[in-house]
Amino acid sequence: MTVMNKDEIISKINSLTSAVKTKGRAYTAIHREEMRKEIAILEIEIGKIKLEEDIPYIEEFKLIHPSYFIPEVDGFKNRIDEFVKNTTDPNIKFVLEFKIKSFCSELNYLSSYQKTIGDLIEALVYLNKNEIVPSSNPNCYKRKEKIQESLAGSFRAGIAITNKLNTALNEIQQIVNFFINDNKLTCFVYLTDAIFTEATNFENGFSIIHQGAKKMYFACNGNAYKIDSEEDVIPKIQRQMENPDLIPFNVEDGNYNILKGYKNSGGEIKIQAKFKIAESFVNGFAKVGILKEKCTKYTYGLIDHTGRFVLPCDFIELGDVYNDIVIYKKHIYKDDVVQTWDFDWKEVTNYIGLSSGYLINNEIKTTICDEIGKIKEIENDIPRLKTRGEVDNAYDRIRIRRGRIDFYLKYITDIDNN
């Protein structure tokens, strides 16, 4: 057999597997059987290569984690139990409810890996002594190479779960600290919701919008005025918002790839070059664009003067900000899964109400508690809503409010991580 590297062997296995599964008379039964034998030989070769890669990894991991996750599992369990035992504030319990459930689920998953790793290690000890693996061990009939391969995979999975648990535990700690400590820095916070069923472009600060059958003027200050259903002339009023002293600049990364950021008038870089498109600030905000992986078209978002995303880069078109109102065009994909730009999509145009402003973190805490209170009100009203067939609507409202709470919590943990 010609010597092939790992990628070539995998490619050959895939090619033969596809040929074996080909329908019709392209291959005879004898040909298919020969291809199956060749696949089996190639799989042995790929196993040997993977084993050579895995053995150093296993040995290194055994040095770092001689107890095979036991300290990590016990440590995680003790710390999360401490949180649960010492948390008496009902609002903290509410915001941490799902995070703690998810954490405990991952911890159980890690415990199962601990058992798997223990069984694999025991089997290897026997095989390294040229002894028979006891029948009580689930790996008693496996080859040594297969056990080492499984062990390496289990170690990798265990490390990934451990890292995930450490991140989750850190976030839980930050949220608890935030609720206990009021002396935080000032933050800039945004919440966004689609607010109209249909809308025209802004013209001089006004748009004609629809909410169901209602038709209204919508001013850029947030006020709506009822108009006749046939009227389509927009008043000529516009209010400008102050722009920061920031100007787009370009930088090349050495691979003929140009990225854009923002400098002030003194030439000092204020927002690092990380965008493919960076437009001038209009009414206090700037439109930026990126090219997402596997996509051929730019998507746009909005940033504020700090470079923080006000709207993520999820839009194929974005208008300027008029007193916190933004028109957008977005792709809607089947099953909400983005595969390619040409995959079963339609465009939707709408407005987003951009609620923005400076909030001291203590005010954010108050806002979170208000959202919790509103969720409790909706939950208490569900028995009555059941008789009116409005339960789905109630759960939708709960999901929206929980999403807002999660938004604030993410912002809090992002601030602490920075």
C-alpha positions in Angstrom: 0.0 0.0 0.0 1.3 3.5 -0.9 2.2 5.5 2.2 -0.4 8.1 2.9 -0.7 10.8 5.5 -3.7 11.1 7.9 -5.7 13.5 5.7 -5.2 11.3 2.6 -6.3 8.2 4.5 -9.5 9.9 5.8 -10.2 11.2 2.2 -9.8 7.7 0.8 -12.0 6.2 3.5 -14.8 8.7 2.7 -14.4 8.1 -1.0 -14.7 4.3 -0.7 -17.6 4.6 1.8 -19.5 6.7 -0.7 -18.7 4.3 -3.5 -19.9 1.3 -1.5 -23.2 3.0 -0.8 -23.8 4.0 -4.4 -27.1 2.6 -5.7 -27.5 0.7 -9.0 -25.0 -1.5 -10.9 -22.0 0.9 -10.9 -20.2 -1.7 -8.7 -20.7 -5.5 -8.5 -21.1 -7.3 -5.1 -17.5 -8.5 -5.4 -16.2 -4.9 -6.0 -18.2 -3.7 -3.0 -16.8 -6.4 -0.8 -13.2 -5.5 -1.9 -13.8 -1.9 -1.1 -15.2 -2.8 2.4 -12.0 -4.8 3.1 -9.8 -1.8 1.9 -11.8 0.5 4.2 -11.2 -1.9 7.2 -7.4 -1.8 6.5 -7.4 2.0 6.1 -9.3 2.4 9.4 -6.6 0.3 11.2 -4.0 2.6 9.7 -5.8 5.7 10.8 -6.2 4.2 14.3 -2.5 3.7 14.5 -1.8 7.3 13.5 -4.4 8.7 16.0 -2.9 6.5 18.7 0.6 7.9 18.1 -1.0 11.4 18.5 -3.0 10.4 21.6 -0.4 8.7 23.8 1.7 11.8 24.6 -1.5 13.7 25.3 -2.7 11.0 27.7 0.6 10.9 29.5 0.7 14.7 29.9 -2.9 14.8 31.2 -2.2 12.0 33.7 0.6 14.1 35.2 -1.6 17.2 35.5 -4.7 15.3 36.7 -3.5 12.2 38.5 -7.0 11.7 40.2 -8.8 11.9 36.9 -11.3 14.8 37.6 -12.2 13.7 41.2 -10.9 17.0 42.7 -12.6 19.0 40.0 -16.0 17.3 40.5 -15.9 17.5 44.3 -14.7 21.1 44.2 -17.4 22.2 41.7 -20.1 20.5 43.7 -19.0 22.1 47.0 -18.8 25.6 45.4 -22.3 25.4 43.8 -23.8 23.9 47.0 -22.3 26.9 48.9 -24.0 29.3 46.5 -27.4 27.6 46.8 -27.1 27.4 50.6 -26.1 31.0 51.1 -28.4 32.6 48.6 -31.6 33.8 50.3 -32.4 36.9 48.1 -35.4 35.7 45.9 -34.2 37.9 43.0 -30.8 36.4 43.0 -32.4 32.9 43.1 -34.6 33.9 40.2 -31.8 35.1 37.9 -29.6 32.2 38.8 -32.2 29.5 38.6 -31.5 28.3 35.0 -27.7 28.9 35.3 -27.5 26.7 38.4 -29.6 24.0 36.8 -27.5 24.1 33.6 -24.3 24.0 35.8 -25.5 20.9 37.8 -26.4 19.2 34.5 -22.9 19.7 33.1 -21.4 18.6 36.5 -23.4 15.3 36.3 -22.0 14.9 32.8 -18.5 15.4 34.1 -19.1 12.8 36.8 -20.1 10.3 34.1 -16.8 11.0 32.3 -14.9 10.5 35.6 -16.4 7.0 35.8 -15.6 6.2 32.2 -12.0 7.4 32.6 -11.6 5.3 35.8 -12.7 2.2 33.9 -10.4 2.9 31.0 -7.4 3.5 33.2 -8.1 0.3 35.2 -8.2 -1.7 31.9 -5.0 -0.2 30.7 -3.2 -1.1 34.0 -4.1 -4.7 33.5 -3.1 -4.7 29.8 0.2 -3.1 30.5 1.0 -5.9 32.9 -0.1 -8.4 30.2 -3.0 -9.5 32.5 -6.6 -10.2 31.6 -9.0 -7.3 32.2 -11.8 -8.4 34.7 -15.2 -9.1 33.2 -16.6 -6.5 35.6 -14.9 -3.8 33.6 -16.9 -2.6 30.5 -13.7 -2.5 28.4 -12.7 -6.1 29.1 -13.0 -7.2 25.4 -11.4 -4.1 23.8 -8.0 -3.9 22.3 -5.4 -1.8 24.0 -5.3 0.6 21.1 -9.0 1.2 21.2 -8.9 1.8 25.0 -6.2 4.4 24.6 -8.1 6.1 21.8 -11.3 6.2 24.0 -9.2 7.5 26.9 -7.8 10.4 24.9 -11.3 11.3 23.7 -12.7 11.2 27.2 -9.8 13.4 28.5 -10.5 16.0 25.8 -14.2 16.1 26.5 -13.5 16.3 30.2 -11.3 19.3 29.7 -13.9 21.1 27.6 -16.6 20.5 30.3 -14.2 21.6 33.1 -13.5 24.9 31.2 -17.2 25.4 30.7 -17.9 24.9 34.3 -15.2 27.3 35.4 -16.6 30.0 33.1 -20.2 29.4 34.4 -19.1 29.4 38.0 -17.2 32.7 37.5 -20.4 34.2 35.9 -22.5 33.1 38.8 -20.0 34.6 41.3 -20.0 37.9 39.4 -23.8 38.1 39.4 -24.0 37.4 43.1 -21.3 40.0 43.8 -23.3 42.5 41.6 -26.5 42.1 43.6 -24.6 42.5 46.9 -22.4 45.4 45.8 -23.9 48.7 44.6 -20.7 50.6 44.0 -20.2 49.8 40.4 -19.1 52.1 37.5 -21.5 53.8 35.1 -22.6 51.7 32.1 -24.2 52.3 28.7 -27.1 49.8 28.2 -29.4 49.0 25.3 -32.6 47.0 24.8 -34.1 46.4 21.4 -37.5 45.2 20.1 -39.2 45.2 16.8 -42.1 47.6 17.3 -44.1 47.9 14.1 -45.8 45.6 11.6 -44.9 47.9 8.7 -43.1 51.2 8.2 -41.7 53.6 5.6 -38.3 55.1 5.5 -37.7 58.1 7.8 -38.0 61.4 6.0 -37.0 64.5 8.0 -37.6 62.8 11.3 -41.0 61.2 10.5 -42.2 57.8 9.2 -45.6 56.4 8.4 -46.0 53.2 10.4 -48.6 50.5 10.8 -49.5 48.5 13.9 -52.0 46.0 12.6 -54.9 48.0 11.0 -53.7 51.3 12.6 -51.9 53.8 10.5 -49.9 56.7 12.2 -47.2 59.2 11.8 -44.2 58.2 13.9 -41.9 61.0 15.0 -38.2 60.4 15.7 -38.8 61.5 19.3 -41.0 58.4 19.8 -44.4 60.1 19.6 -47.1 58.6 17.3 -49.9 60.6 15.7 -53.0 59.0 14.2 -53.6 60.0 10.6 -56.2 59.3 7.9 -55.7 56.0 6.1 -55.2 57.7 2.8 -52.8 60.3 4.0 -49.1 59.8 3.1 -47.4 63.2 3.4 -44.7 63.3 6.1 -44.2 66.5 8.1 -40.8 68.2 7.6 -39.3 68.0 11.1 -36.0 66.4 12.3 -34.0 66.6 15.5 -30.2 66.0 15.2 -28.1 64.3 17.9 -24.5 65.1 18.7 -21.8 63.0 17.2 -18.5 62.0 18.9 -15.1 63.2 17.7 -14.4 60.0 15.8 -13.3 59.5 12.2 -12.9 56.1 10.3 -9.4 54.9 9.4 -8.0 51.9 7.5 -5.3 49.5 8.3 -3.9 46.5 6.3 -3.2 43.3 8.2 -0.3 42.1 5.8 -2.5 39.7 3.8 -4.1 42.4 1.6 -7.0 42.5 4.0 -8.1 46.0 5.0 -9.8 46.5 8.3 -11.4 49.7 9.6 -11.6 51.4 13.0 -12.0 55.0 14.4 -9.6 57.7 15.5 -10.2 61.1 17.1 -9.2 64.3 15.4 -5.9 64.1 17.2 -5.1 60.8 15.4 -5.5 58.7 18.6 -7.1 55.3 18.0 -10.3 55.1 20.0 -11.9 52.0 18.4 -9.6 49.3 17.1 -9.6 48.3 13.4 -11.8 45.2 13.3 -14.6 46.0 10.8 -14.7 45.6 7.1 -17.0 48.6 6.7 -17.0 51.6 9.1 -19.2 54.6 8.3 -19.2 58.1 9.8 -21.2 58.7 13.0 -24.7 59.9 12.3 -27.0 61.1 15.2 -24.6 59.6 17.8 -24.1 56.1 16.3 -22.1 54.6 13.5 -22.9 51.8 11.1 -20.3 49.1 10.7 -20.1 45.9 8.6 -18.5 42.5 8.8 -18.2 39.5 6.5 -19.4 36.4 8.3 -17.9 33.0 7.8 -19.2 31.2 4.6 -21.1 34.4 3.6 -20.5 36.5 0.5 -22.4 39.6 1.7 -21.8 42.1 4.4 -24.0 42.3 7.4 -24.4 45.5 9.4 -24.7 46.6 13.0 -24.5 49.8 15.0 -21.8 50.9 17.5 -21.7 53.7 20.0 -18.7 56.0 20.8 -17.0 53.3 22.9 -17.1 50.7 20.1 -19.7 48.6 21.9 -22.3 47.0 19.7 -25.7 48.6 20.1 -27.2 46.4 17.4 -25.2 43.2 16.4 -24.1 42.7 12.8 -27.2 40.7 11.8 -28.8 43.1 9.3 -28.4 43.3 5.5 -29.5 47.0 5.7 -29.6 49.5 8.5 -30.8 53.1 8.5 -29.5 56.0 10.5 -30.6 56.5 14.1 -33.4 59.1 14.7 -33.8 59.5 18.4 -33.4 55.8 19.1 -35.5 54.6 16.1 -33.7 52.5 13.5 -35.1 51.0 10.3 -33.6 47.6 9.3 -33.8 44.9 6.7 -33.0 41.4 7.8 -32.9 37.8 6.4 -35.3 35.4 7.9 -34.1 31.8 7.4 -36.0 28.5 7.5 -35.8 27.0 11.0 -33.8 30.1 12.0 -30.7 28.3 10.7 -28.2 30.3 8.6 -26.5 28.0 6.2 -25.7 30.1 3.1 -27.1 33.4 1.8 -29.1 31.6 -0.8 -30.7 29.1 1.6 -34.5 29.4 1.8 -34.8 32.9 3.1 -37.0 36.0 2.8 -36.3 39.6 3.6 -38.3 41.5 6.3 -38.2 45.3 6.8 -39.2 46.8 10.1 -38.2 49.3 12.8 -36.4 48.7 16.0 -36.9 50.9 19.0 -33.5 51.5 20.5 -33.8 52.3 24.2 -30.5 53.7 25.3 -29.0 55.7 28.1 -26.5 55.8 30.9 -27.4 53.7 33.9 -25.6 53.2 37.2 -25.4 49.5 37.9 -27.6 50.0 40.9 -30.3 51.2 38.5 -29.7 48.2 36.3 -30.3 46.0 39.4 -33.6 47.9 39.9 -34.5 47.3 36.3 -33.8 43.6 36.6 -35.9 43.4 39.7 -38.8 45.2 37.9 -38.6 42.7 35.1 -38.7 39.8 37.6 -41.7 41.4 39.2 -43.5 41.6 35.9 -42.7 38.0 35.1 -44.2 37.0 38.5 -47.3 38.9 37.7 -47.7 37.2 34.3 -47.1 33.8 35.9 -49.7 34.5 38.6 -52.2 35.4 35.9 -51.7 32.2 33.8 -54.5 30.3 35.5 -57.0 33.0 34.5 -55.5 33.2 31.0 -56.0 29.4 30.5 -59.8 30.0 30.2 -59.3 32.7 27.6 -56.7 30.8 25.4 -54.0 33.3 26.0 -51.4 31.2 27.7 -49.1 31.1 24.7 -49.0 34.8 24.6 -48.2 34.9 28.3 -45.3 32.6 27.9 -44.0 34.6 25.0 -44.0 37.7 27.2 -42.2 35.8 29.9 -39.5 34.7 27.4 -39.0 38.3 26.2 -38.6 39.6 29.8 -36.3 36.7 30.7 -34.3 37.6 27.5 -34.0 41.2 28.8 -32.7 40.0 32.2 -30.2 37.7 30.5 -29.1 40.7 28.4 -28.4 42.7 31.5 -26.6 39.8 33.2 -24.4 39.3 30.2 -23.6 43.0 30.2 -22.6 42.8 33.9 -20.3 39.8 33.4 -18.8 41.4 30.3 -18.0 44.5 32.3 -16.4 42.5 35.1 -14.4 40.4 32.6 -13.0 43.6 31.0 
